Amino acid sequence: MKPADIAVIGGGIAGAASCVALAQRGVRPVWVAAPPAKDRARIGETLSPAANTILVDLGLADLITRPIHRPANTSFSAWGSGQLRERNAIVHLEGPGTVLDRAGFEADLFATALKTSPRHIETTVQHARLENDKWHLGFANGEEGVFRFVLDCTGRASSLAATQGTRKRADQLVAAHCFLQQTDLDVAPTPATLIETVEDGWWYAALLPSGDMVISYFSDPDLLPAGVSRDHGVWAGLVAQTRHISRWIDSAGFSLGDHLPILASAGTTWMTPASGPNWAAVGDAAAAFDPLSSHGMTTALWMARQASEAIFQAHKGSGDALIAYNAAVQKGVREFLTQRQKIYRQETRFVDTPFWLRRQKDDRPNCKIDNLP
Ligand SMILES: Cc1cc2nc3c(=O)[nH]c(=O)nc-3n(C[C@H](O)[C@H](O)[C@H](O)COP(=O)(O)OP(=O)(O)OC[C@H]3O[C@@H](n4cnc5c(N)ncnc54)[C@H](O)[C@@H]3O)c2cc1C
């Protein structure tokens, strides 16, 4: 197989893992990806236990054994009740999940993938055109490339897949997240994760392996207080309304300082279809989930493995594998939506408020999934 046969676009977990998975099949793609920004903390650090076996399959198990990460043994949740309950990782058959140094994990994965890809183009794709069954990609550096197959790993932008299908959306969830530093170093905080529901959404806090803490508030854009990402008083007022999160911040020796939260889209959206005869979307480009499940990174790794095999089969002449890949993605989305609804329905204290009302009702007909087998 010639190198220009396949292009992988995107330098996140999906793109890097796809390069690794293709290399396992003796395929060396052209990788169009900007390297991960070194100076930027990455949001989303809980790697679910289900990732463990996929990482082994991809030959990447060593990536999470570095001491920059820690096992995700302990989590507490006040969901459906004001009482904080402990959930222990021992219940997972795959073993505990991992709280990642996300930037470190992505940098290590990127470096591993680079070794497998002889042609790495440090740029972005500006436009994609399908002509005579070939992809014509125009890069931001002015170059162009022609490819038989493309894996779109461009995250929620789904830069190439969006030209071939429709991006569907189940909700408008948005995250306001902020990293906190410990100010009282006499306290040794418990390495844990904490979830708490409130009237207009839910909170997540985790002690990171670095010793910093991340706190995230998930709500809908129309329910976020005005100025939350600009006015420290508004942000501090929001945190103060929590019962457990605010208490943990204080008792673990952290303070809000003058940091303001950063807003990020966190809703459940997916591409339909997620693949065609000569392309496949991988990771968030195919389906991005409400982070409640902490499955985004694991799904990106799983899709990288599946899509790489499907593209490999398609190159050998079997188009069925790409059809099956799309069906598997759509089935995964449908199962996720069912699961998501079950979890939101467990919180019955706030059923009269818009955030919970929107998620308690059966909205699945509004997010009809096409192309199911
Ligand atoms: C608030 C929040 C919290 C989360 N928490 C968790 C968590 O705890 N656990 C978990 O498993 N998941 C979590 N997730 C989800 C997880 O972060 C994503 O599922 C994961 O990052 C998907 O990886 P990806 O490679 O598909 O996409 P991305 O990480 O978005 O990577 C896409 C890459 O493509 C590049 N790109 C975009 N357009 C182009 C282009 N045209 N050309 C070339 N490159 C391009 C981007 O620069 C980027 O590098 C969270 C998400 C959010 C929003």
PDBQT file of the ligand as one rigid body, heavy atoms in Angstrom, charges set to zero:
ROOT
HETATM    1  C1  LIG A 401     -15.799  19.499  29.396  1.00  0.00    +0.000 C 
HETATM    2  C2  LIG A 401     -15.397  18.154  28.882  1.00  0.00    +0.000 A 
HETATM    3  C3  LIG A 401     -14.958  17.184  29.765  1.00  0.00    +0.000 A 
HETATM    4  C4  LIG A 401     -14.586  15.929  29.286  1.00  0.00    +0.000 A 
HETATM    5  N1  LIG A 401     -14.162  14.975  30.169  1.00  0.00    +0.000 NA
HETATM    6  C5  LIG A 401     -13.831  13.752  29.721  1.00  0.00    +0.000 A 
HETATM    7  C6  LIG A 401     -13.382  12.747  30.627  1.00  0.00    +0.000 A 
HETATM    8  O1  LIG A 401     -13.246  12.967  31.837  1.00  0.00    +0.000 OA
HETATM    9  N2  LIG A 401     -13.083  11.522  30.114  1.00  0.00    +0.000 N 
HETATM   10  C7  LIG A 401     -13.202  11.234  28.775  1.00  0.00    +0.000 A 
HETATM   11  O2  LIG A 401     -12.934  10.099  28.367  1.00  0.00    +0.000 OA
HETATM   12  N3  LIG A 401     -13.590  12.174  27.900  1.00  0.00    +0.000 NA
HETATM   13  C8  LIG A 401     -13.910  13.418  28.336  1.00  0.00    +0.000 A 
HETATM   14  N4  LIG A 401     -14.299  14.376  27.448  1.00  0.00    +0.000 N 
HETATM   15  C9  LIG A 401     -14.357  14.029  26.015  1.00  0.00    +0.000 C 
HETATM   16  C10 LIG A 401     -12.965  13.935  25.393  1.00  0.00    +0.000 C 
HETATM   17  O3  LIG A 401     -12.187  15.078  25.704  1.00  0.00    +0.000 OA
HETATM   18  C11 LIG A 401     -13.113  13.798  23.876  1.00  0.00    +0.000 C 
HETATM   19  O4  LIG A 401     -14.014  12.753  23.611  1.00  0.00    +0.000 OA
HETATM   20  C12 LIG A 401     -11.765  13.499  23.196  1.00  0.00    +0.000 C 
HETATM   21  O5  LIG A 401     -10.919  14.620  23.326  1.00  0.00    +0.000 OA
HETATM   22  C13 LIG A 401     -11.975  13.184  21.731  1.00  0.00    +0.000 C 
HETATM   23  O6  LIG A 401     -10.733  13.126  21.087  1.00  0.00    +0.000 OA
HETATM   24  P1  LIG A 401     -10.629  13.446  19.524  1.00  0.00    +0.000 P 
HETATM   25  O7  LIG A 401      -9.241  13.150  19.134  1.00  0.00    +0.000 OA
HETATM   26  O8  LIG A 401     -11.740  12.772  18.820  1.00  0.00    +0.000 OA
HETATM   27  O9  LIG A 401     -10.953  15.001  19.404  1.00  0.00    +0.000 OA
HETATM   28  P2  LIG A 401     -10.114  16.265  19.852  1.00  0.00    +0.000 P 
HETATM   29  O10 LIG A 401      -9.458  16.029  21.168  1.00  0.00    +0.000 OA
HETATM   30  O11 LIG A 401     -11.029  17.434  19.749  1.00  0.00    +0.000 OA
HETATM   31  O12 LIG A 401      -8.967  16.389  18.758  1.00  0.00    +0.000 OA
HETATM   32  C14 LIG A 401      -9.242  16.862  17.451  1.00  0.00    +0.000 C 
HETATM   33  C15 LIG A 401      -7.964  17.387  16.852  1.00  0.00    +0.000 C 
HETATM   34  O13 LIG A 401      -8.182  17.727  15.487  1.00  0.00    +0.000 OA
HETATM   35  C16 LIG A 401      -7.608  19.001  15.216  1.00  0.00    +0.000 C 
HETATM   36  N5  LIG A 401      -8.319  19.573  14.084  1.00  0.00    +0.000 N 
HETATM   37  C17 LIG A 401      -9.550  20.160  14.048  1.00  0.00    +0.000 A 
HETATM   38  N6  LIG A 401      -9.840  20.549  12.806  1.00  0.00    +0.000 NA
HETATM   39  C18 LIG A 401      -8.777  20.210  12.020  1.00  0.00    +0.000 A 
HETATM   40  C19 LIG A 401      -8.485  20.349  10.634  1.00  0.00    +0.000 A 
HETATM   41  N7  LIG A 401      -9.353  20.930   9.791  1.00  0.00    +0.000 N 
HETATM   42  N8  LIG A 401      -7.284  19.884  10.175  1.00  0.00    +0.000 NA
HETATM   43  C20 LIG A 401      -6.408  19.276  10.999  1.00  0.00    +0.000 A 
HETATM   44  N9  LIG A 401      -6.633  19.129  12.335  1.00  0.00    +0.000 NA
HETATM   45  C21 LIG A 401      -7.809  19.584  12.834  1.00  0.00    +0.000 A 
HETATM   46  C22 LIG A 401      -7.778  19.770  16.532  1.00  0.00    +0.000 C 
HETATM   47  O14 LIG A 401      -6.879  20.845  16.610  1.00  0.00    +0.000 OA
HETATM   48  C23 LIG A 401      -7.459  18.667  17.538  1.00  0.00    +0.000 C 
HETATM   49  O15 LIG A 401      -6.088  18.557  17.748  1.00  0.00    +0.000 OA
HETATM   50  C24 LIG A 401     -14.659  15.646  27.899  1.00  0.00    +0.000 A 
HETATM   51  C25 LIG A 401     -15.097  16.634  27.002  1.00  0.00    +0.000 A 
HETATM   52  C26 LIG A 401     -15.475  17.876  27.484  1.00  0.00    +0.000 A 
HETATM   53  C27 LIG A 401     -15.962  18.915  26.510  1.00  0.00    +0.000 C 
ENDROOT
TORSDOF 0
